[in-house]
Amino acid sequence: MAKSSIELRNYFFPIVDIRANAKHKPDENIDILFDIESAAVKLDEKENNFQLVIDITISEEDSENVPYVGQVQAVGFFSIDNTLSKEESKKILHNRGIENLYAATREIILIVTGRGPWGAIGLPIHAPDEIELVEIVPD
Protein backbone atom coordinates (compact mmCIF):
# COMPACT_ATOMS: atom_id res chain seq x y z
CA MET A 1 0.00 0.00 0.00
CA ALA A 2 1.38 3.39 -1.00
CA LYS A 3 2.06 5.95 1.72
CA SER A 4 -0.33 8.90 1.70
CA SER A 5 1.08 12.38 1.15
CA ILE A 6 -1.01 13.67 4.08
CA GLU A 7 -1.51 12.22 7.55
CA LEU A 8 -4.18 13.24 10.06
CA ARG A 9 -2.27 13.02 13.34
CA ASN A 10 -5.04 14.11 15.71
CA TYR A 11 -8.28 16.07 15.81
CA PHE A 12 -10.70 17.32 18.43
CA PHE A 13 -13.75 19.54 18.89
CA PRO A 14 -13.09 22.54 21.19
CA ILE A 15 -16.60 23.86 20.52
CA VAL A 16 -19.74 21.72 20.27
CA ASP A 17 -22.66 24.05 20.97
CA ILE A 18 -25.88 22.76 19.43
CA ARG A 19 -29.14 23.83 21.07
CA ALA A 20 -32.73 22.94 20.24
CA ASN A 21 -34.66 25.94 18.95
CA ALA A 22 -37.81 26.36 21.05
CA LYS A 23 -39.34 28.50 18.26
CA HIS A 24 -39.06 25.69 15.70
CA LYS A 25 -42.35 24.63 14.08
CA PRO A 26 -41.99 20.97 13.05
CA ASP A 27 -44.92 21.07 10.62
CA GLU A 28 -43.54 24.01 8.62
CA ASN A 29 -40.87 24.27 5.92
CA ILE A 30 -37.25 24.05 7.07
CA ASP A 31 -34.32 25.64 5.24
CA ILE A 32 -31.02 25.37 7.13
CA LEU A 33 -27.98 27.28 5.93
CA PHE A 34 -24.52 27.03 7.44
CA ASP A 35 -21.64 29.50 7.69
CA ILE A 36 -18.37 27.65 7.11
CA GLU A 37 -14.94 29.10 7.80
CA SER A 38 -11.55 27.45 7.79
CA ALA A 39 -8.01 28.51 8.51
CA ALA A 40 -4.62 26.83 8.53
CA VAL A 41 -1.29 27.61 10.10
CA LYS A 42 2.06 25.96 9.47
CA LEU A 43 3.39 24.86 12.85
CA ASP A 44 7.13 24.73 12.17
CA GLU A 45 9.70 25.73 9.58
CA LYS A 46 11.54 22.44 9.02
CA GLU A 47 8.68 19.98 8.97
CA ASN A 48 5.47 20.19 6.97
CA ASN A 49 3.09 20.13 9.96
CA PHE A 50 -0.12 22.13 9.96
CA GLN A 51 -3.02 22.97 12.22
CA LEU A 52 -6.34 23.26 10.40
CA VAL A 53 -9.48 24.72 11.96
CA ILE A 54 -12.96 24.42 10.49
CA ASP A 55 -15.78 26.35 12.09
CA ILE A 56 -19.40 25.59 11.15
CA THR A 57 -22.26 27.71 12.45
CA ILE A 58 -25.97 27.35 11.79
CA SER A 59 -26.93 30.66 10.20
CA GLU A 60 -30.09 31.72 12.03
CA GLU A 61 -30.42 34.93 9.99
CA ASP A 62 -30.31 33.25 6.58
CA SER A 63 -32.20 30.07 7.49
CA GLU A 64 -35.90 29.42 7.82
CA ASN A 65 -37.50 27.63 10.80
CA VAL A 66 -34.25 26.08 12.06
CA PRO A 67 -34.70 23.17 14.49
CA TYR A 68 -31.31 23.79 16.11
CA VAL A 69 -28.92 26.69 16.55
CA GLY A 70 -25.25 26.71 17.35
CA GLN A 71 -21.74 26.00 16.23
CA VAL A 72 -19.19 23.20 15.97
CA GLN A 73 -15.47 23.81 15.61
CA ALA A 74 -12.97 21.11 14.71
CA VAL A 75 -9.20 21.38 14.98
CA GLY A 76 -6.96 18.93 13.17
CA PHE A 77 -3.21 18.39 13.07
CA PHE A 78 -1.79 17.21 9.77
CA SER A 79 1.63 16.16 8.50
CA ILE A 80 2.27 16.54 4.81
CA ASP A 81 5.05 14.92 2.81
CA ASN A 82 7.90 17.42 3.01
CA THR A 83 9.04 16.65 -0.53
CA LEU A 84 5.97 18.49 -1.84
CA SER A 85 6.20 22.14 -2.84
CA LYS A 86 4.50 24.84 -0.77
CA GLU A 87 1.69 25.08 -3.35
CA GLU A 88 1.21 21.30 -3.46
CA SER A 89 1.14 21.16 0.34
CA LYS A 90 -1.44 23.92 0.54
CA LYS A 91 -3.60 22.23 -2.11
CA ILE A 92 -3.54 18.83 -0.41
CA LEU A 93 -4.25 20.41 3.00
CA HIS A 94 -7.13 22.37 1.49
CA ASN A 95 -8.63 19.39 -0.30
CA ARG A 96 -7.97 16.40 1.92
CA GLY A 97 -7.65 18.20 5.26
CA ILE A 98 -10.92 20.10 4.96
CA GLU A 99 -12.61 16.98 3.59
CA ASN A 100 -11.62 14.97 6.68
CA LEU A 101 -12.56 17.62 9.27
CA TYR A 102 -15.82 18.43 7.47
CA ALA A 103 -16.82 14.76 7.53
CA ALA A 104 -15.95 14.47 11.23
CA THR A 105 -17.97 17.61 11.98
CA ARG A 106 -20.92 16.27 9.97
CA GLU A 107 -20.89 13.16 12.15
CA ILE A 108 -20.81 15.17 15.41
CA ILE A 109 -23.77 17.28 14.26
CA LEU A 110 -25.73 14.15 13.27
CA ILE A 111 -25.00 12.49 16.63
CA VAL A 112 -25.90 15.52 18.77
CA THR A 113 -29.05 16.52 16.86
CA GLY A 114 -30.11 12.88 16.54
CA ARG A 115 -30.65 12.90 20.30
CA GLY A 116 -32.55 16.21 20.18
CA PRO A 117 -36.30 16.81 20.03
CA TRP A 118 -36.42 17.65 16.29
CA GLY A 119 -34.38 14.75 14.92
CA ALA A 120 -31.04 14.68 13.18
CA ILE A 121 -29.82 17.32 10.77
CA GLY A 122 -26.84 16.89 8.50
CA LEU A 123 -24.45 19.14 6.70
CA PRO A 124 -24.88 19.59 2.97
CA ILE A 125 -22.30 18.07 0.66
CA HIS A 126 -19.57 20.54 -0.25
CA ALA A 127 -16.49 20.01 -2.34
CA PRO A 128 -13.43 21.26 -0.44
CA ASP A 129 -12.80 23.91 -3.11
CA GLU A 130 -16.16 25.47 -2.20
CA ILE A 131 -14.78 26.26 1.28
CA GLU A 132 -12.26 29.08 1.45
CA LEU A 133 -9.09 28.27 3.36
CA VAL A 134 -7.38 31.21 5.02
CA GLU A 135 -3.66 30.63 5.50
CA ILE A 136 -2.27 32.23 8.63
CA VAL A 137 1.45 32.86 8.42
CA PRO A 138 3.17 32.57 11.81
CA ASP A 139 5.43 35.41 12.98
Accessible surface in RSA format (square Angstrom, percent):
REM  Atomic radii and reference values for relative SASA: ProtOr
REM  Chains: A
REM  Algorithm: Lee & Richards
REM  Probe-radius: 1.40
REM  Slices: 20
REM RES _ NUM      All-atoms   Total-Side   Main-Chain    Non-polar    All polar
REM                ABS   REL    ABS   REL    ABS   REL    ABS   REL    ABS   REL
RES MET A   1   243.24 126.0 153.25 101.4  89.99 214.3 131.67 111.9 111.57 147.8
RES ALA A   2    94.47  86.9  64.57  99.6  29.89  68.0  74.95 105.5  19.52  51.7
RES LYS A   3   190.84  93.1 154.83  95.0  36.00  85.7 107.59  96.8  83.25  88.7
RES SER A   4    54.79  46.3  33.79  45.1  21.00  48.4  43.26  92.1  11.52  16.1
RES SER A   5    33.42  28.2  27.14  36.2   6.28  14.5  20.39  43.4  13.04  18.3
RES ILE A   6    14.70   8.4   6.35   4.7   8.35  20.1   7.27   5.2   7.42  20.1
RES GLU A   7    90.22  51.8  86.27  65.3   3.95   9.4  36.06  69.7  54.17  44.2
RES LEU A   8    61.32  34.2  34.39  24.6  26.93  67.7  34.39  24.2  26.93  72.5
RES ARG A   9   147.92  62.1 114.22  58.2  33.69  80.2  25.49  34.8 122.43  74.2
RES ASN A  10    84.83  58.5  78.59  75.9   6.24  15.0  22.04  53.0  62.79  60.7
RES TYR A  11    94.52  44.1  78.82  44.8  15.71  40.9  37.51  28.2  57.01  70.3
RES PHE A  12    87.82  43.9  83.83  51.9   3.99  10.4  87.82  53.2   0.00   0.0
RES PHE A  13    51.01  25.5  27.04  16.7  23.97  62.4  27.04  16.4  23.97  68.6
RES PRO A  14    69.57  50.7  30.04  27.4  39.53 143.7  40.11  33.1  29.46 183.1
RES ILE A  15    59.47  33.8  56.01  41.7   3.46   8.3  59.47  42.8   0.00   0.0
RES VAL A  16    68.33  45.0  35.49  32.1  32.83  79.1  35.49  30.8  32.83  89.1
RES ASP A  17    57.06  40.0  54.35  54.1   2.70   6.4  17.86  42.0  39.19  39.1
RES ILE A  18    25.82  14.7   2.33   1.7  23.49  56.6   2.33   1.7  23.49  63.7
RES ARG A  19   125.08  52.5 121.18  61.8   3.90   9.3  64.86  88.6  60.23  36.5
RES ALA A  20    50.12  46.1  25.03  38.6  25.09  57.1  25.03  35.3  25.09  66.5
RES ASN A  21    27.14  18.7  24.03  23.2   3.12   7.5   3.42   8.2  23.72  22.9
RES ALA A  22   102.65  94.4  66.30 102.3  36.35  82.7  74.64 105.1  28.00  74.2
RES LYS A  23   170.29  83.1 156.25  95.9  14.04  33.4 107.12  96.4  63.16  67.3
RES HIS A  24    12.43   6.8   3.18   2.2   9.25  23.7   0.34   0.3  12.10  14.1
RES LYS A  25   111.56  54.4 110.34  67.7   1.22   2.9  66.35  59.7  45.21  48.2
RES PRO A  26    82.81  60.4  60.57  55.2  22.24  80.8  61.27  50.6  21.54 133.9
RES ASP A  27   146.74 102.8 109.06 108.5  37.68  89.1  39.90  93.9 106.84 106.5
RES GLU A  28    98.78  56.7  86.17  65.2  12.61  30.0  36.32  70.3  62.45  51.0
RES ASN A  29   100.72  69.5  83.38  80.6  17.34  41.7  35.90  86.4  64.82  62.7
RES ILE A  30    74.54  42.4  50.93  37.9  23.61  56.9  50.93  36.7  23.61  64.1
RES ASP A  31    64.62  45.3  61.64  61.3   2.98   7.1  11.17  26.3  53.45  53.3
RES ILE A  32    37.96  21.6  18.91  14.1  19.05  45.9  18.91  13.6  19.05  51.7
RES LEU A  33    81.72  45.5  80.73  57.8   0.99   2.5  81.72  57.4   0.00   0.0
RES PHE A  34    27.54  13.8   2.91   1.8  24.63  64.1   2.91   1.8  24.63  70.5
RES ASP A  35    72.28  50.6  67.62  67.3   4.67  11.0  21.48  50.5  50.81  50.7
RES ILE A  36    38.68  22.0  11.60   8.6  27.08  65.3  11.60   8.4  27.08  73.5
RES GLU A  37   121.06  69.5 116.87  88.4   4.19  10.0  40.92  79.1  80.14  65.4
RES SER A  38     6.55   5.5   0.00   0.0   6.55  15.1   3.24   6.9   3.31   4.6
RES ALA A  39    23.03  21.2  22.32  34.4   0.72   1.6  22.42  31.6   0.61   1.6
RES ALA A  40     3.40   3.1   1.86   2.9   1.54   3.5   3.40   4.8   0.00   0.0
RES VAL A  41    30.28  19.9  30.28  27.4   0.00   0.0  30.28  26.3   0.00   0.0
RES LYS A  42    66.19  32.3  62.48  38.3   3.71   8.8  29.48  26.5  36.71  39.1
RES LEU A  43    83.71  46.6  51.33  36.7  32.38  81.4  53.82  37.8  29.89  80.4
RES ASP A  44    54.65  38.3  43.63  43.4  11.03  26.1  39.04  91.9  15.62  15.6
RES GLU A  45   150.89  86.6 132.48 100.2  18.41  43.8  62.41 120.7  88.48  72.2
RES LYS A  46   189.38  92.4 162.57  99.7  26.81  63.8 112.75 101.5  76.63  81.6
RES GLU A  47    90.07  51.7  89.69  67.9   0.38   0.9  29.34  56.7  60.74  49.6
RES ASN A  48    14.22   9.8  11.34  11.0   2.88   6.9   2.71   6.5  11.50  11.1
RES ASN A  49    37.41  25.8  37.41  36.2   0.00   0.0   7.38  17.8  30.03  29.0
RES PHE A  50    14.33   7.2  14.20   8.8   0.13   0.3  14.20   8.6   0.13   0.4
RES GLN A  51    48.24  27.0  47.81  34.9   0.43   1.0   0.03   0.1  48.21  36.6
RES LEU A  52     0.00   0.0   0.00   0.0   0.00   0.0   0.00   0.0   0.00   0.0
RES VAL A  53    32.63  21.5  32.63  29.5   0.00   0.0  32.63  28.3   0.00   0.0
RES ILE A  54     0.00   0.0   0.00   0.0   0.00   0.0   0.00   0.0   0.00   0.0
RES ASP A  55    24.10  16.9  23.57  23.5   0.53   1.2  10.32  24.3  13.78  13.7
RES ILE A  56     2.26   1.3   0.70   0.5   1.56   3.8   0.70   0.5   1.56   4.2
RES THR A  57    44.80  31.9  44.77  45.4   0.03   0.1  35.96  48.3   8.85  13.4
RES ILE A  58     6.17   3.5   2.16   1.6   4.01   9.7   2.16   1.6   4.01  10.9
RES SER A  59     8.80   7.4   4.67   6.2   4.13   9.5   5.09  10.8   3.71   5.2
RES GLU A  60   106.96  61.4  88.72  67.1  18.24  43.4  21.66  41.9  85.29  69.6
RES GLU A  61   169.60  97.4 132.41 100.2  37.19  88.6  56.09 108.5 113.52  92.7
RES ASP A  62    92.34  64.7  70.23  69.9  22.11  52.3  16.91  39.8  75.44  75.2
RES SER A  63    18.50  15.6   0.00   0.0  18.50  42.6   0.48   1.0  18.02  25.2
RES GLU A  64    88.74  51.0  84.66  64.0   4.08   9.7  37.07  71.7  51.68  42.2
RES ASN A  65    33.24  22.9  10.57  10.2  22.67  54.6  18.29  44.0  14.95  14.4
RES VAL A  66     9.16   6.0   8.32   7.5   0.84   2.0   8.32   7.2   0.84   2.3
RES PRO A  67     2.79   2.0   2.79   2.5   0.00   0.0   2.79   2.3   0.00   0.0
RES TYR A  68     5.05   2.4   4.67   2.7   0.39   1.0   4.67   3.5   0.39   0.5
RES VAL A  69    14.77   9.7  14.77  13.4   0.00   0.0  14.77  12.8   0.00   0.0
RES GLY A  70     6.89   8.5   0.00   N/A   6.89   8.5   4.69  12.9   2.21   4.9
RES GLN A  71    48.43  27.1  47.67  34.8   0.75   1.8   6.01  12.8  42.42  32.2
RES VAL A  72     0.19   0.1   0.06   0.0   0.14   0.3   0.06   0.0   0.14   0.4
RES GLN A  73    38.54  21.6  38.54  28.2   0.00   0.0   0.00   0.0  38.54  29.2
RES ALA A  74     0.00   0.0   0.00   0.0   0.00   0.0   0.00   0.0   0.00   0.0
RES VAL A  75    10.60   7.0  10.60   9.6   0.00   0.0  10.60   9.2   0.00   0.0
RES GLY A  76     0.00   0.0   0.00   N/A   0.00   0.0   0.00   0.0   0.00   0.0
RES PHE A  77    54.48  27.3  54.48  33.7   0.00   0.0  54.48  33.0   0.00   0.0
RES PHE A  78     2.35   1.2   1.54   1.0   0.81   2.1   1.54   0.9   0.81   2.3
RES SER A  79    20.58  17.4  18.26  24.4   2.32   5.3  17.23  36.7   3.35   4.7
RES ILE A  80     7.83   4.5   0.00   0.0   7.83  18.9   1.46   1.0   6.37  17.3
RES ASP A  81    59.85  41.9  44.99  44.8  14.86  35.1  19.71  46.4  40.14  40.0
RES ASN A  82    93.20  64.3  66.43  64.2  26.77  64.5  13.59  32.7  79.61  76.9
RES THR A  83   116.19  82.6  80.29  81.4  35.90  85.5  76.22 102.4  39.97  60.4
RES LEU A  84    48.25  26.9  36.64  26.2  11.61  29.2  36.83  25.9  11.42  30.7
RES SER A  85    56.78  48.0  43.55  58.1  13.23  30.5  51.56 109.8   5.22   7.3
RES LYS A  86   154.05  75.2 139.19  85.4  14.86  35.4  92.84  83.6  61.21  65.2
RES GLU A  87   125.66  72.1 122.18  92.4   3.48   8.3  62.39 120.7  63.27  51.7
RES GLU A  88    90.82  52.1  85.53  64.7   5.30  12.6  35.31  68.3  55.51  45.3
RES SER A  89     2.55   2.2   2.55   3.4   0.00   0.0   2.17   4.6   0.37   0.5
RES LYS A  90    73.56  35.9  71.90  44.1   1.66   4.0  31.05  28.0  42.51  45.3
RES LYS A  91   140.50  68.5 134.50  82.5   6.00  14.3  82.93  74.6  57.57  61.3
RES ILE A  92    27.43  15.6  24.05  17.9   3.38   8.1  26.92  19.4   0.51   1.4
RES LEU A  93     2.42   1.3   2.42   1.7   0.00   0.0   2.42   1.7   0.00   0.0
RES HIS A  94    33.21  18.2  33.21  23.1   0.00   0.0  20.13  20.7  13.08  15.2
RES ASN A  95    48.16  33.2  47.50  45.9   0.66   1.6  16.61  40.0  31.55  30.5
RES ARG A  96    96.74  40.6  96.69  49.3   0.05   0.1  32.94  45.0  63.81  38.7
RES GLY A  97     0.00   0.0   0.00   N/A   0.00   0.0   0.00   0.0   0.00   0.0
RES ILE A  98     0.72   0.4   0.72   0.5   0.00   0.0   0.72   0.5   0.00   0.0
RES GLU A  99    93.38  53.6  87.63  66.3   5.75  13.7  32.96  63.8  60.42  49.3
RES ASN A 100    63.96  44.1  55.25  53.4   8.71  21.0   5.04  12.1  58.92  56.9
RES LEU A 101     0.45   0.2   0.45   0.3   0.00   0.0   0.45   0.3   0.00   0.0
RES TYR A 102     9.27   4.3   9.27   5.3   0.00   0.0   9.27   7.0   0.00   0.0
RES ALA A 103    49.98  46.0  44.37  68.5   5.61  12.8  44.90  63.2   5.08  13.5
RES ALA A 104    17.54  16.1   7.56  11.7   9.98  22.7  16.05  22.6   1.49   3.9
RES THR A 105     0.00   0.0   0.00   0.0   0.00   0.0   0.00   0.0   0.00   0.0
RES ARG A 106    60.07  25.2  60.07  30.6   0.00   0.0  26.68  36.5  33.39  20.2
RES GLU A 107    93.30  53.6  93.20  70.5   0.11   0.3  34.65  67.0  58.66  47.9
RES ILE A 108    40.27  22.9  40.27  30.0   0.00   0.0  40.27  29.0   0.00   0.0
RES ILE A 109     1.78   1.0   1.78   1.3   0.00   0.0   1.78   1.3   0.00   0.0
RES LEU A 110    61.53  34.3  57.45  41.1   4.08  10.3  57.69  40.5   3.84  10.3
RES ILE A 111    98.70  56.2  90.35  67.3   8.34  20.1  97.38  70.1   1.32   3.6
RES VAL A 112    53.23  35.0  43.37  39.3   9.86  23.8  47.91  41.6   5.32  14.4
RES THR A 113     0.36   0.3   0.00   0.0   0.36   0.9   0.36   0.5   0.00   0.0
RES GLY A 114    38.91  48.0   0.00   N/A  38.91  48.0  14.30  39.3  24.61  55.1
RES ARG A 115   214.63  90.1 180.88  92.2  33.75  80.4  64.46  88.1 150.17  91.0
RES GLY A 116    24.25  29.9   0.00   N/A  24.25  29.9  11.51  31.6  12.74  28.5
RES PRO A 117    93.11  67.9  53.55  48.8  39.56 143.8  66.88  55.2  26.23 163.0
RES TRP A 118    85.58  34.3  54.60  26.4  30.98  72.7  60.50  32.3  25.08  40.7
RES GLY A 119    31.72  39.1   0.00   N/A  31.72  39.1  29.57  81.1   2.15   4.8
RES ALA A 120    59.97  55.1  28.40  43.8  31.57  71.8  28.40  40.0  31.57  83.6
RES ILE A 121    17.96  10.2  13.43  10.0   4.52  10.9  17.96  12.9   0.00   0.0
RES GLY A 122    37.55  46.3   0.00   N/A  37.55  46.3  13.35  36.6  24.20  54.2
RES LEU A 123    11.01   6.1   0.00   0.0  11.01  27.7   0.19   0.1  10.82  29.1
RES PRO A 124    59.94  43.7  47.28  43.1  12.67  46.0  59.57  49.2   0.38   2.3
RES ILE A 125   158.64  90.3 136.23 101.5  22.41  54.0 136.31  98.2  22.33  60.6
RES HIS A 126    64.33  35.2  49.41  34.3  14.92  38.2  40.82  42.1  23.52  27.4
RES ALA A 127    48.48  44.6  39.97  61.7   8.52  19.4  45.59  64.2   2.89   7.7
RES PRO A 128    24.64  18.0  23.99  21.9   0.65   2.4  24.64  20.3   0.00   0.0
RES ASP A 129   110.01  77.1  82.62  82.2  27.39  64.8  32.09  75.5  77.92  77.7
RES GLU A 130   113.62  65.2  76.44  57.8  37.19  88.5  34.63  67.0  78.99  64.5
RES ILE A 131     6.59   3.8   3.45   2.6   3.14   7.6   6.51   4.7   0.08   0.2
RES GLU A 132   135.11  77.6 118.13  89.4  16.98  40.4  50.53  97.7  84.58  69.1
RES LEU A 133    19.85  11.1   4.04   2.9  15.81  39.7   4.04   2.8  15.81  42.5
RES VAL A 134    78.12  51.4  74.07  67.1   4.05   9.8  78.12  67.9   0.00   0.0
RES GLU A 135    62.99  36.2  40.16  30.4  22.82  54.3  13.60  26.3  49.39  40.3
RES ILE A 136    91.15  51.9  87.13  64.9   4.02   9.7  90.37  65.1   0.78   2.1
RES VAL A 137   115.43  76.0  94.15  85.2  21.28  51.3  95.17  82.7  20.26  55.0
RES PRO A 138    65.14  47.5  45.80  41.7  19.34  70.3  53.64  44.3  11.50  71.5
RES ASP A 139   192.48 134.8 120.76 120.2  71.72 169.6  73.02 171.8 119.46 119.1
END  Absolute sums over single chains surface
CHAIN  1 A     8513.4       6780.1       1733.3       4505.5       4007.9
END  Absolute sums over all chains
TOTAL          8513.4       6780.1       1733.3       4505.5       4007.9
